Amino acid sequence: MPATIEATYETIVARVERLPISSWHHRVRVVLGIAAFFSAFNAVATALAAPVLLGIWHISPVMIGLLISCEFTGQLIGATSFGWVGERCGRIFTTKLTLLIISVFGFASALSWGYASLLGFRFIQGMGMGGETPVASTYVNEIAKARGRGTFTMFYQLTFPLGFSIASLVGAWVIPHLGWRWMFIFGALPALVMAFVIQRSMPESPRWLARHQKLEAADRILTKLETQAFGGAQMPGLATTPVSETKGSVKFGDLFRGIYLKRTLYVWVMWFCASMIAWGVLLWLPSLLHTAYQLSIEQSLRYSVFGNVGVLIGGTLGALVIDRIGRKGLFELSFLFAALPLLVLGVLHQPSGRTVMILSSLGMLSITAAELALATYTSEIYPTRMRSLGHGVALSLGFASAISVSPLVGLLLSVTHEARAIFLSFAGIGFLGALVVLVFATETSGKVLEEISP
């Protein structure tokens, strides 16, 4: 950058936007994507080991449910807590810290000597998993260009459902052949490796550095990236975006001030609705197919695999169209096309197991696009000073959905004795999400982050 151009927040942002998408951008996405993959892998390890633990430790299904809920509670707390740490200490430092927590307490889980020790270790590891997600996602958003940011970040988000799916395949072989403890080891070791890879190869977010008046550090990072991207060629001029970044430390109350009050409230509802449908269908579909539609356990589990396939298809389709139809368009279509097949299931009398599988998979396909797009969108609607905090708090509403959906579905099933009521409830939640998007959501596609969130 010419010496006559002063390093300010505005010029740092303009230089980030001027950089062409390069091998460095793709390398960042791959490295953080691998870290996210193993975060998701660890998130389902307990559920996969649960059938073995039931027999070895002679614990009840209720205790397994408590163990899984404890992990989600840790993720809820971690998403908010480390979202705040990400604002104070930086995106890269916080991402490394959360990966170290995931690794250390993954190994500790493998060494658990009983139910109580595993419960404690999984809770703390859950904090790391919950914290890694919003902070790493914030970093990916902050290095992406305005044009194409949705597709760039959503392909990164796809590593989460991929991690869930691969964990199921790995667990099917590892647990019977090597034992349940190795499932936790296979999740912990790569997280440790990725923490060191990030330490050696990932610079801090220039936007975060500029926000904290570390302009020389941001300038050095961008100068290196510009040299790699442009070489000796003439660089385009800078198109600066006016920024009014507030000085001082971020406070939780900042999420509810000015234009961010409405954004915080509606994105919370969107997260809650999307997560309630996604986790509700994913967690309960095998049981509903077996108990309400009289399929065998083997057939119920086999049909449930189609839901996981739908998740990957839905995420991929969402990534391909998010910048074409905009965030609001994608959310509207996702919520509506998730609600409609679930509504049909709520209306049909005695549908076949195959019909239930097809319609529920369509619902999962659609809602996944919304859930993954929310990770991109939430980082866009907040300014740099509270981007990871806002994302973390909103994500915690998703974890609250995961914690609450199982007992709520169980209660509804015990009262109505019909799966139809459950599907009707999920459909209603989908329509609520679509309505909230239509009335309140702000379009962010193709805009510089500082233009969206001054």
C-alpha positions as CSV (number, residue, x, y, z in Angstrom):
1,M,0.0,0.0,0.0
2,P,1.4,3.4,-0.8
3,A,2.9,5.2,2.2
4,T,0.7,8.2,1.6
5,I,-2.4,6.2,2.5
6,E,-2.9,6.3,6.3
7,A,-3.7,3.0,8.0
8,T,-7.2,3.5,9.5
9,Y,-10.1,1.1,10.1
10,E,-11.7,2.3,6.8
11,T,-8.5,1.6,4.7
12,I,-7.9,-1.7,6.4
13,V,-11.4,-2.8,5.5
14,A,-11.0,-1.5,2.0
15,R,-7.8,-3.5,1.5
16,V,-9.5,-6.7,2.8
17,E,-12.3,-6.1,0.2
18,R,-9.8,-5.4,-2.5
19,L,-7.9,-8.7,-2.1
20,P,-8.9,-11.2,-4.8
21,I,-10.0,-14.6,-3.5
22,S,-6.7,-16.5,-3.4
23,S,-5.1,-19.8,-2.3
24,W,-4.7,-18.2,1.2
25,H,-8.5,-17.7,1.5
26,H,-9.1,-21.3,0.5
27,R,-6.4,-22.5,2.8
28,V,-8.0,-20.6,5.7
29,R,-11.4,-22.1,4.9
30,V,-10.0,-25.6,4.7
31,V,-8.0,-25.4,8.0
32,L,-10.9,-23.9,9.9
33,G,-13.3,-26.3,8.1
34,I,-11.3,-29.3,9.4
35,A,-11.4,-27.9,12.9
36,A,-15.1,-27.5,12.6
37,F,-15.4,-31.0,11.2
38,F,-13.9,-32.5,14.3
39,S,-15.8,-30.2,16.6
40,A,-19.0,-31.7,15.0
41,F,-17.4,-35.2,15.2
42,N,-16.9,-34.8,19.0
43,A,-20.4,-33.4,19.4
44,V,-22.0,-36.8,18.5
45,A,-19.4,-39.1,20.0
46,T,-21.3,-39.6,23.2
47,A,-24.6,-40.5,21.4
48,L,-22.7,-43.1,19.4
49,A,-21.0,-44.6,22.5
50,A,-24.2,-44.6,24.5
51,P,-25.5,-48.1,23.7
52,V,-22.2,-49.6,24.9
53,L,-22.1,-47.4,28.0
54,L,-25.6,-48.6,29.0
55,G,-24.3,-52.1,29.4
56,I,-20.8,-51.5,30.7
57,W,-21.7,-49.0,33.4
58,H,-25.3,-50.3,34.0
59,I,-26.8,-46.8,33.6
60,S,-30.3,-45.9,32.5
61,P,-31.5,-44.3,29.3
62,V,-32.5,-41.3,31.4
63,M,-28.8,-40.9,32.5
64,I,-27.7,-41.1,28.9
65,G,-30.2,-38.4,28.1
66,L,-28.8,-36.3,30.9
67,L,-25.3,-36.8,29.6
68,I,-26.2,-35.6,26.1
69,S,-28.2,-32.6,27.5
70,C,-25.1,-31.8,29.6
71,E,-23.0,-31.5,26.5
72,F,-25.5,-29.2,24.9
73,T,-25.6,-27.1,28.1
74,G,-21.8,-26.8,27.9
75,Q,-22.1,-25.7,24.2
76,L,-24.7,-23.1,25.2
77,I,-22.5,-21.6,27.8
78,G,-19.4,-21.9,25.7
79,A,-21.0,-20.1,22.7
80,T,-21.8,-17.0,24.7
81,S,-18.7,-17.0,26.9
82,F,-16.1,-17.6,24.1
83,G,-18.0,-15.3,21.8
84,W,-17.2,-12.6,24.4
85,V,-13.6,-13.8,24.7
86,G,-13.3,-13.5,20.9
87,E,-14.1,-9.8,21.1
88,R,-11.5,-9.2,23.9
89,C,-8.7,-11.5,22.9
90,G,-9.0,-12.0,19.2
91,R,-10.5,-14.6,16.8
92,I,-7.4,-16.8,16.3
93,F,-6.4,-16.9,20.0
94,T,-10.0,-17.9,21.0
95,T,-10.3,-20.5,18.3
96,K,-7.0,-22.1,19.4
97,L,-8.1,-22.0,23.0
98,T,-11.4,-23.7,22.2
99,L,-9.7,-26.4,20.2
100,L,-7.3,-27.1,23.0
101,I,-10.2,-27.5,25.4
102,I,-11.9,-29.9,22.9
103,S,-8.7,-31.9,22.7
104,V,-7.7,-32.1,26.3
105,F,-11.2,-33.0,27.6
106,G,-11.7,-35.4,24.6
107,F,-8.7,-37.3,25.9
108,A,-10.0,-37.0,29.4
109,S,-13.4,-38.4,28.3
110,A,-11.5,-41.4,26.8
111,L,-9.9,-42.0,30.3
112,S,-13.2,-41.6,32.2
113,W,-13.6,-44.1,35.1
114,G,-17.3,-43.7,35.5
115,Y,-20.5,-41.9,34.7
116,A,-19.8,-38.8,36.9
117,S,-16.3,-38.2,35.4
118,L,-17.6,-38.6,31.9
119,L,-20.4,-36.2,32.6
120,G,-18.0,-33.5,33.9
121,F,-15.5,-34.0,31.0
122,R,-18.2,-33.8,28.3
123,F,-19.7,-30.7,29.8
124,I,-16.3,-28.8,29.7
125,Q,-15.6,-30.2,26.2
126,G,-19.0,-29.0,25.2
127,M,-18.0,-25.5,26.2
128,G,-15.1,-25.7,23.8
129,M,-17.2,-27.0,21.0
130,G,-19.9,-24.3,21.5
131,G,-17.2,-21.6,21.6
132,E,-15.3,-22.7,18.5
133,T,-18.3,-22.4,16.2
134,P,-19.2,-18.7,16.4
135,V,-15.6,-17.4,16.7
136,A,-14.2,-19.4,13.8
137,S,-17.3,-18.5,11.7
138,T,-16.8,-14.8,12.5
139,Y,-13.2,-15.0,11.3
140,V,-14.2,-16.6,8.0
141,N,-16.8,-13.8,7.5
142,E,-14.3,-11.1,8.3
143,I,-11.8,-12.2,5.6
144,A,-14.4,-12.8,2.9
145,K,-15.2,-10.3,0.2
146,A,-18.7,-8.8,0.1
147,R,-19.3,-10.3,-3.3
148,G,-19.8,-14.1,-3.0
149,R,-19.4,-14.0,0.8
150,G,-22.5,-16.2,1.3
151,T,-21.3,-19.1,-0.9
152,F,-17.7,-18.7,0.5
153,T,-18.8,-19.0,4.1
154,M,-21.6,-21.6,3.6
155,F,-19.2,-24.1,2.0
156,Y,-17.2,-23.7,5.2
157,Q,-20.4,-24.3,7.3
158,L,-21.0,-27.6,5.4
159,T,-18.2,-29.2,7.4
160,F,-20.5,-29.4,10.4
161,P,-23.1,-31.8,9.0
162,L,-20.3,-33.6,7.2
163,G,-18.7,-34.2,10.6
164,F,-21.9,-35.6,12.0
165,S,-22.3,-38.0,9.1
166,I,-18.7,-39.2,9.0
167,A,-18.8,-39.7,12.8
168,S,-21.7,-42.0,12.5
169,L,-19.8,-44.1,9.9
170,V,-16.6,-44.1,11.9
171,G,-18.4,-45.0,15.1
172,A,-20.1,-48.0,13.4
173,W,-16.7,-49.6,12.9
174,V,-14.5,-48.1,15.7
175,I,-16.8,-48.8,18.7
176,P,-17.4,-52.6,18.0
177,H,-13.8,-53.2,17.0
178,L,-11.6,-50.9,19.1
179,G,-14.0,-49.8,21.9
180,W,-15.9,-46.7,22.8
181,R,-12.9,-44.9,24.3
182,W,-11.2,-44.7,20.9
183,M,-14.2,-42.7,19.5
184,F,-13.2,-39.9,21.9
185,I,-9.5,-40.3,21.0
186,F,-10.2,-40.0,17.3
187,G,-12.0,-36.8,17.9
188,A,-9.5,-35.3,20.4
189,L,-6.2,-35.9,18.5
190,P,-7.1,-34.0,15.3
191,A,-8.4,-31.0,17.3
192,L,-5.0,-30.8,19.0
193,V,-3.2,-30.9,15.7
194,M,-5.4,-28.2,14.2
195,A,-4.7,-25.9,17.2
196,F,-1.0,-26.0,16.3
197,V,-1.6,-25.7,12.6
198,I,-3.7,-22.5,13.2
199,Q,-1.0,-21.2,15.6
200,R,1.6,-21.5,12.8
201,S,-0.4,-20.5,9.7
202,M,-3.3,-18.2,10.6
203,P,-2.9,-14.5,11.1
204,E,-5.4,-12.6,13.2
205,S,-8.4,-10.9,11.6
206,P,-7.3,-7.6,10.2
207,R,-10.7,-6.2,11.0
208,W,-10.4,-7.2,14.6
209,L,-6.9,-5.7,14.8
210,A,-8.0,-2.4,13.3
211,R,-11.0,-2.3,15.7
212,H,-8.5,-2.6,18.6
213,Q,-6.2,0.1,17.1
214,K,-3.5,-2.5,16.2
215,L,-3.2,-0.9,12.8
216,E,0.5,-1.7,12.2
217,A,-0.2,-5.4,12.8
218,A,-3.2,-5.3,10.4
219,D,-1.1,-3.4,7.9
220,R,1.7,-6.0,8.0
221,I,-0.7,-8.9,7.4
222,L,-2.4,-7.2,4.5
223,T,0.9,-6.1,2.9
224,K,2.0,-9.7,2.9
225,L,-1.3,-10.9,1.4
226,E,-1.2,-8.1,-1.2
227,T,2.3,-9.1,-2.2
228,Q,1.2,-12.7,-2.7
229,A,-2.0,-11.8,-4.6
230,F,-0.7,-8.9,-6.8
231,G,3.0,-9.4,-7.0
232,G,4.4,-6.4,-8.7
233,A,1.2,-5.6,-10.6
234,Q,-0.7,-2.3,-10.1
235,M,-3.3,-2.7,-7.4
236,P,-6.8,-1.3,-7.8
237,G,-7.8,1.8,-5.9
238,L,-9.4,1.6,-2.5
239,A,-13.2,2.0,-2.1
240,T,-13.6,2.9,1.5
241,T,-16.8,2.4,3.5
242,P,-17.5,5.0,6.3
243,V,-17.2,3.3,9.8
244,S,-18.3,4.6,13.2
245,E,-16.8,2.0,15.4
246,T,-17.5,2.6,19.1
247,K,-14.4,2.7,21.4
248,G,-14.1,0.7,24.6
249,S,-15.0,-2.8,25.6
250,V,-18.2,-4.5,24.3
251,K,-21.0,-5.1,26.7
252,F,-23.8,-7.6,26.5
253,G,-26.3,-4.7,26.6
254,D,-24.8,-3.4,23.3
255,L,-26.8,-6.2,21.5
256,F,-30.0,-4.4,22.5
257,R,-29.1,-0.8,21.6
258,G,-30.1,1.1,18.5
259,I,-30.7,-0.9,15.3
260,Y,-29.3,-4.0,17.0
261,L,-32.3,-4.5,19.3
262,K,-34.6,-5.6,16.5
263,R,-31.8,-7.6,14.8
264,T,-31.0,-9.5,18.0
265,L,-34.6,-10.4,18.7
266,Y,-35.5,-11.6,15.2
267,V,-32.3,-13.6,14.7
268,W,-32.9,-15.3,18.1
269,V,-36.3,-16.4,16.9
270,M,-34.9,-17.6,13.6
271,W,-32.2,-19.6,15.4
272,F,-34.7,-21.1,17.8
273,C,-37.1,-22.1,15.0
274,A,-34.5,-23.6,12.7
275,S,-32.8,-25.5,15.5
276,M,-36.1,-26.8,17.0
277,I,-37.1,-28.3,13.7
278,A,-33.6,-29.6,12.7
279,W,-32.8,-31.2,16.1
280,G,-36.4,-32.4,16.7
281,V,-36.6,-34.3,13.4
282,L,-33.0,-35.6,13.6
283,L,-33.3,-36.8,17.2
284,W,-36.8,-38.2,17.1
285,L,-37.3,-39.6,13.6
286,P,-35.8,-43.1,14.4
287,S,-38.0,-43.4,17.5
288,L,-41.2,-42.2,15.7
289,L,-40.6,-44.6,12.8
290,H,-40.3,-47.5,15.2
291,T,-43.1,-46.6,17.8
292,A,-45.6,-44.7,15.8
293,Y,-45.3,-46.3,12.4
294,Q,-44.4,-49.8,13.5
295,L,-41.1,-50.1,11.5
296,S,-38.4,-52.5,12.8
297,I,-35.4,-50.9,14.6
298,E,-33.1,-51.8,11.7
299,Q,-35.5,-50.3,9.1
300,S,-36.0,-47.2,11.3
301,L,-32.3,-46.6,11.5
302,R,-31.8,-47.2,7.8
303,Y,-34.5,-44.8,6.9
304,S,-33.0,-42.2,9.3
305,V,-29.8,-42.2,7.2
306,F,-31.8,-40.4,4.5
307,G,-32.2,-37.5,6.8
308,N,-28.4,-37.1,7.1
309,V,-28.1,-37.2,3.3
310,G,-30.8,-34.5,3.1
311,V,-28.8,-32.4,5.4
312,L,-25.7,-32.5,3.1
313,I,-27.8,-31.9,0.0
314,G,-29.7,-29.0,1.6
315,G,-26.5,-27.3,2.8
316,T,-24.9,-27.6,-0.6
317,L,-28.0,-26.2,-2.4
318,G,-28.1,-23.3,0.0
319,A,-24.5,-22.5,-0.6
320,L,-25.0,-22.4,-4.3
321,V,-28.0,-20.1,-4.3
322,I,-27.5,-17.8,-1.2
323,D,-25.8,-15.1,-3.2
324,R,-28.2,-15.4,-6.1
325,I,-31.5,-15.1,-4.3
326,G,-30.2,-13.3,-1.2
327,R,-30.3,-14.2,2.5
328,K,-34.0,-13.3,2.9
329,G,-35.0,-15.3,-0.2
330,L,-33.1,-18.3,1.1
331,F,-34.6,-18.1,4.6
332,E,-38.1,-17.7,3.3
333,L,-37.8,-20.8,1.0
334,S,-36.0,-22.8,3.6
335,F,-38.6,-22.3,6.3
336,L,-41.6,-22.7,4.0
337,F,-40.3,-25.8,2.3
338,A,-39.4,-27.3,5.7
339,A,-42.9,-26.6,7.0
340,L,-44.9,-27.9,4.1
341,P,-43.8,-31.5,4.1
342,L,-44.1,-31.6,7.9
343,L,-47.6,-30.2,7.6
344,V,-48.5,-32.9,5.1
345,L,-47.3,-35.5,7.7
346,G,-49.4,-33.9,10.3
347,V,-52.5,-34.1,8.1
348,L,-52.1,-37.6,6.6
349,H,-53.7,-40.5,8.4
350,Q,-51.5,-43.6,8.7
351,P,-48.8,-42.8,6.1
352,S,-46.4,-45.5,5.2
353,G,-42.9,-45.5,6.7
354,R,-41.4,-44.7,3.3
355,T,-43.7,-41.6,3.0
356,V,-42.6,-40.5,6.5
357,M,-39.0,-40.9,5.5
358,I,-39.3,-39.0,2.3
359,L,-41.3,-36.1,3.7
360,S,-39.2,-35.7,6.8
361,S,-36.0,-35.9,4.7
362,L,-37.4,-33.1,2.6
363,G,-38.0,-31.1,5.7
364,M,-34.5,-31.7,6.9
365,L,-33.0,-30.8,3.5
366,S,-34.8,-27.4,3.6
367,I,-34.2,-26.4,7.2
368,T,-30.5,-27.3,7.0
369,A,-30.1,-24.6,4.3
370,A,-31.6,-22.1,6.8
371,E,-29.5,-23.2,9.7
372,L,-26.2,-23.1,7.9
373,A,-27.1,-19.8,6.3
374,L,-27.8,-18.4,9.8
375,A,-24.2,-18.9,10.8
376,T,-23.2,-16.6,7.9
377,Y,-26.0,-14.1,8.4
378,T,-25.6,-13.7,12.1
379,S,-22.0,-12.6,11.7
380,E,-23.1,-10.1,9.0
381,I,-25.7,-8.2,11.0
382,Y,-23.4,-7.2,13.9
383,P,-20.4,-4.8,13.7
384,T,-16.8,-6.0,14.4
385,R,-16.9,-4.8,18.0
386,M,-19.6,-7.4,18.9
387,R,-19.7,-9.8,15.9
388,S,-18.5,-13.0,17.7
389,L,-20.5,-12.1,20.8
390,G,-23.7,-11.6,18.9
391,H,-23.2,-14.8,16.9
392,G,-22.4,-16.7,20.1
393,V,-25.4,-15.6,22.0
394,A,-27.7,-16.3,19.0
395,L,-26.1,-19.7,18.6
396,S,-26.8,-20.5,22.2
397,L,-30.5,-20.2,21.4
398,G,-30.0,-23.0,18.9
399,F,-28.4,-25.1,21.7
400,A,-31.3,-24.2,24.0
401,S,-33.6,-25.6,21.3
402,A,-31.6,-28.8,21.2
403,I,-31.8,-29.2,25.0
404,S,-35.5,-28.5,25.1
405,V,-36.9,-30.2,22.0
406,S,-36.5,-33.8,23.3
407,P,-38.5,-33.4,26.5
408,L,-41.1,-31.3,24.7
409,V,-41.6,-33.9,22.0
410,G,-41.8,-36.6,24.6
411,L,-44.4,-34.7,26.6
412,L,-46.5,-34.0,23.5
413,L,-46.3,-37.6,22.4
414,S,-47.4,-38.8,25.9
415,V,-50.4,-36.5,25.8
416,T,-51.6,-37.0,22.2
417,H,-50.2,-40.5,21.5
418,E,-49.9,-39.4,17.9
419,A,-46.9,-38.5,15.8
420,R,-49.1,-36.2,13.7
421,A,-49.3,-33.6,16.5
422,I,-45.5,-33.5,16.6
423,F,-45.2,-32.9,12.8
424,L,-47.9,-30.2,13.0
425,S,-46.0,-28.5,15.8
426,F,-42.8,-28.5,13.7
427,A,-44.7,-27.2,10.7
428,G,-46.1,-24.3,12.8
429,I,-42.6,-23.4,14.0
430,G,-41.5,-23.4,10.3
431,F,-44.3,-21.0,9.3
432,L,-43.4,-18.8,12.3
433,G,-39.8,-18.6,11.1
434,A,-40.9,-17.7,7.6
435,L,-43.2,-14.9,9.0
436,V,-40.4,-13.4,11.1
437,V,-38.0,-13.4,8.1
438,L,-40.7,-11.7,5.9
439,V,-41.5,-8.9,8.4
440,F,-38.2,-8.2,10.1
441,A,-35.1,-9.6,8.4
442,T,-32.5,-7.3,6.8
443,E,-31.0,-8.2,3.4
444,T,-27.2,-8.4,3.6
445,S,-26.2,-10.0,0.3
446,G,-23.4,-8.3,-1.6
447,K,-22.8,-5.6,1.0
448,V,-19.6,-4.8,2.9
449,L,-19.9,-5.8,6.5
450,E,-19.4,-2.2,7.7
451,E,-22.2,-1.1,5.3
452,I,-24.6,-3.6,6.9
453,S,-23.6,-2.9,10.5
454,P,-22.2,0.6,11.1
